[in-house]
Amino acid sequence: MILCASPRCRGRGHQPTCVDDGCRGCLPRPAADGRNLCELCTRWLAEDAIQAAFLYGELAERLAASNGAGEKTSGTRDRGTQLNGKAVQARTLIRHTLVSWCLLIAEERGISTPADEVKAMGDYVALHAVWLSAYTAAGDCSDELHTLAHGWPRRAAYPNPAKVVEIGPCPKAGCTGTITAIVRATDSLYPSAVECDAIGEDNLEPHIWPWGGDDFDGLTRDLRAAKVPA
């Protein structure tokens, strides 16, 4: 059996060296037939490519340093204009990474490259996600795109992000995931959303529970019914 090559993939199984009684699964899920990634990580690869391209645009709003720290631009009359170095680096990394994978896809598959525009590149990589999942470097691709979509480039785009608070194990039967609450600065009493970060036995998609911010009490009832500490 071939296991998913994504370094972030976690299933129900355990590594031979696992001695953590509380570990809910540290072994990667099985790879899909003919691929090096599982079905879920293949979907996430596509989503991360699109999200990375979206962040490229969002980072444009952060190019001007807001705290007085940055690189002064030259050749302009605005002596106070400064560049946000982190935003510049993040945009450069996103573009460079997407260009690299687009060129690889085009060369290996003998097809044309996308338009020289970051959104088109993100869509192009997402379109070929299944092919990439079978490529020898599928794990590297998954890791790089995840870093772009959820790592420091995202923090550079959103310096005051929502907080993610872990609530506990998912109460859905057969699910090994963890329930987290997304809390934004604009929230008053209840969180903006409540999500599960894993998949159920008969559900390959990450499930988002129907507990909206105004029905957070519903989550508490479900957790108690499942005998999960709230």
DRENVOKE-610944 format. One record per residue: z, x, y of N, C-alpha, C, O in turn. Coordinates in steps of 0.1 Angstrom, whole numbers, plus 5000, padded with zeros to 4 digits. Last residue first. Example, Ala and Ser with C-alpha at 12.3 -4.5 7.8 and 13.67 -1.06 7.14 Angstrom:
2
507151284978507151374989507951295000508051345011/507851324943507851234955507851324967508551424967/
//
This chain:
230
526448325199525648315212526148425222525548425233/526148405165526948415177526148415190525148485191/524748175144524548295151525348305163525248215171/524547945129525748025128525548165133525948265127/522647765134522247875125523447965123523248065116/523947615152523547545140523147655129523347635117/524247795173525447755166525047685152525747705142/521547815180522247935175523447895168523847955157/521047555189520347605177521047735172521047745159/522747545211522947455200522247505187522847495176/521647745227523047755222523347665210523947705201/519147635233519247755225520647775219520847805207/519947425249519347395236519347515227519447505215/520747535272521847485263521247455249521947455239/518447585285519047695278520147655269520447715259/516747425299517247375286517847485278517747495266/515747535322516647425324517147365311517847265311/514147735312515247775320516247655321517447685322/513247625278512947655292514247695299515347675294/512747665248513947665256513647715270513747835273/510947685227510747585237512047565245512347455250/510248035221510947915218510847815230510647855241/507448195211508248175223508948035222508247935221/506648415185506848285190507848285202508748355202/503848615177505248615183505548475188504648415195/502048505148502148515162503648535167504448465161/502248465121501848595125501948615140501948725145/504348295101503848285115503548425120504448505122/505948285079504648215079504048205092503148115094/508048455087507348475075506048405074505048465068/507748525123508348465111507448485099506348535099/508048815143507248715137507948655125508848715119/509748895174509148925161508348805156508048715163/511148835197510248955197509548985184508949085182/511348535214511648605202510648725201509448695203/512748435246511648475237512248535224513348585224/513048235274513748285262512748315252511948225249/512948255310512348235297513248285286514048385288/514648265332513248215334512648175320511948085319/518048155327516948255327515648185328515448065325/520047945350519447975337518348085338517748095349/520847965377521847945367521247985353521948055345/518548105392519848065397520948065386521748145385/516148365397516848265388518148225394518848315400/515048565412515048425417515748325409515848205413/515248785396516048785408516148645414517148605420/515248685361514548725374515548715385516448635385/515548745328516248705340515648765352515548885353/514848645296514248715308514848655321514748535324/516548705266516348615278515848705289516248815292/515648725232516048795245515748685256514848605255/516348745198516148655209516548725222517648785222/514648925173515748915182515448835194514348845200/513448855139513348895153514648885161515648835155/512948765114513848885116513848935130514449035133/512848435101512448525111513448645113514648625112/513748245083512748345078512348445089511548535086/514348005107514448035093513348135089512148115092/515448105138514448045131514448095116514548215114/517348245154517848145144516748075136517047995127/517248595159516548465160517048365150517148405138/520248765170519248735160518548605162519248505166/520748775206521148785192519948765183518848745187/520148845233521048735230521648745216522848735213/519449095257519449055243520548955240521748975243/517749055286519049055281518949005266518448905263/515849205310515749155296517049165290517549275287/515149145344516049205334515849135320515649015320/512049205361513049115356513949185345513449285339/511849495384511449405373512549305369513649325373/511049645408512249565407511949455396511749335400/508649785406509949865407511149775406512249835404/505949745391507049645394508349725395509149725385/504449965389503849855395504849745399504749685409/506150135376505650185389505050065396505050055408/506550005352507650015361507250065375507850025385/504050045342504449905345505649915355505749825364/504050315337503050265347503450115351503250075362/506150345318506350385332505350335341505650305353/505250075296505950195299506150215314506150125322/503449875289504949845290505749955294507049945295/500849955291501149815294502649795296503049695303/500850225284500250185297500750045301501050025312/502150215259502750295270502150245283502950235293/500150075245501450015247502250085258502850015266/498150265245497950135252499250065255499450005265/499250465229498850495242498750365251499150365262/499650325204500850385211500450415226501250385235/497150255196498150155198499250205207499750135216/495950515194495450415203496450305207496650275218/497550625173497550685187497050585197497550575208/496750445152498150455157498350515171499150475179/494050495150494550365154495950365159496250305169/492450715142493450735153494050605158494350595170/490650605124491650705119492850725129493950745126/490250255127489850395131491050485126492150445126/490949995125490550065112490250205115489950285105/491449925150492649915141492249985128493150015120/488949925162489950035165491050035155491650145152/488049685152487349815148488349925151488450015142/489749515166489749515151489149645146489549705136/489149565193490449595188490449605172491149695167/486949525209486749615197488049655191488249755184/487949385230486849325222486649395208486349345198/489649565242490149445235489149385226489549345215/487749735254488649785243489249675235489349675223/486649555272485749615262486649665250486349655238/488649485289488049375280487249445269487249385258/489049735300490149675293489549565284490049555272/486549765313486949865303488049805294488049815282/486649565332485549565322485949655310485649625298/488749665348488849535341487849525329488249485318/487549905358488649905349488849775341489249785329/484149985356485149905363486349885353486149845342/481450045348482350135353483450065362483450095374/480749835320480649865334481749955338482849955333/480849995287481049885296480749925311480450045313/478150155268479550155274479650035283478649975288/476350055238476450085252477950075257478750005252/476850205206476550085215476750135229477150245231/477650345183476250355188475850235197474750185195/480250375175479550255171478050255175477350165171/480950625186481150605172480350485167479850485156/480350585214479750685206479750665191478750685184/481950355221480450355223479750465214478750435208/484550445214483950325208482450325209481750305199/484750665232484850685218484150565210483450585201/484550535257483550635253483550665238482450675232/486850385256485550325257484450415253483550375245/488850575255488650495243487350415244486750395233/488450695281488450775268488150695256487350725248/488850485298487550555298487450625285486350615278/491650435294490650335290489250395289488450355280/492650685304492850635290491850535285491250545274/491850685331491450795322491550745307490750775299/493150445340491650465341491250565331490250545323/495850515336495250395330493750405330493150375319/496150755351496350755337495750635330495050645320/495650655377494750765371494950765356493950775349/497750475380496350425381495350535374494450495367/499850655379499750545369498350495369497750475358/499450825401499450875388499250775377498550795368/499750635422498550705420498450765406497350755400/502450555418501350455416500050525414499150475406/503750795423503850735410502750635407502150625396/503150845450502650935440502750875426501750895418/502150655475503150645464502550725452501650685445/501250805506500850755492502050755483502850845483/501650705540501950785529501550725515501550595514/501150685574500650645561500950745550500650865552/501750775599502850735591502450695577503350665568/499550825613500250945609501450905600501950995593/496550705613497850655610498750765604498650795592/494150825614494950815627496350765624497250785633/493351065588493450925594494250935606494951025609/493251305576492051255581492051115586491051045588/495651255549494951335559493651265564493151195557/498751115539497251115539496751195550497351195561/501651245524500951205536499451215535498951315530/503151115496502251215501501451175513500851065513/506551015498505251005493504451125498504951215505/509050815511508750925502507350915496507050815490/509350575525509250705533508950825524508750935530/509350365509510650425512510550555520511550625521/506850275502507650195510508950255515509650195523/503550415500504950435498505750345507505450345519/500850245489501450285501502950295498503650195495/500250145464499750275467500450335480500650455482/500849895454501949995455501550135460502350225460/498649755450499549705460500749795463501449785472/497549885429496849905442497749855453497749905464/498849785407499349915413498649945426499250025434/497349565400498649545406499149675413499849665423/495149695388494949625400496249595408496349605420/496449805366495649895375495449825388495549885399/497349585353498349665360497649755370498149785380/494949505340495549415350496549495359496549485371/494649715322493649695332494149605343493849635355/496949655306496849785313495849775324496049825335/496249405295497349415304497349545312497649545324/494149475279493849385290495049395300494749395312/495549645261494349695268494049605281493849655291/497449465250497849585259496749645267496949685278/495849295235496549245247497049355256496949345268/494849475215493949405224494649355237494149375248/497349545204496449645209495449585219495249635230/498249305194498949365206498149475212498149495224/496549265173496549175184497149235197496649215208/497349475157495949475162495849375174495149405183/499949415152499749525161498349535165498049585176/499549185135500249175148499949285157499649265169/498149295113497549195121498149185135497549175145/498649665112498849525107498149425117497649465127/496249935110497249855117497449715111496549665104/494250035096495450115097496550055105497550115107/492249825073492649875086493849975085494449985074/491649705049490649785055491049845069490149895076/493949445055492949495046491949575053491349525063/496649565076495749465072494649525063494449645064/499649735065498349735073497449615068497549585056/502949605064501749655057500549645066500349545074/505249715090504549615082503349675074502849775079/507549995087506349925093505849815084506049825072/511049965084509750015078508649935084508749815086/513249855093512849975101511550035095510950125100/515349585096514049625092513549745100513349735112/517749545106517049425102515649455097514849365095/520749715102519349725104518649605098518849575087/523449715096522949615105521549615108521049535116/523849935080523949805074523449695083523149585078/521950215079522450115089522549985083521549915080/520650395065521950375061522650275070523950255069/517450495055518150405063519550375057519650335046/515750655041516950725047517850625055518750665061/513650495033514550545023515850605028516950605022/513450215056513150355052514150405042515250355041/512949875046513749985052513250115047512750135036/511149575056511649675047512449785054512549785066/510249405076511549375069512049485061513249485058/508949605102508849485094510249465088511249495094/507649735131508849725123508749595115508449485121/505749965151505749855141507049855133507449955127/505550185167506450085171506549965161507349875163/503450345158504850405157505950295161507150325159/501050205137501650205150503150255149503850205141/500050195111500150325117500850325131501050435137/501350005084500850005098501150145105502250195104/500750135051501650085062500950095075500150185078/499150065022499050135034499950065045499849945047/500050084988500050005000500050095013500850185014/
//
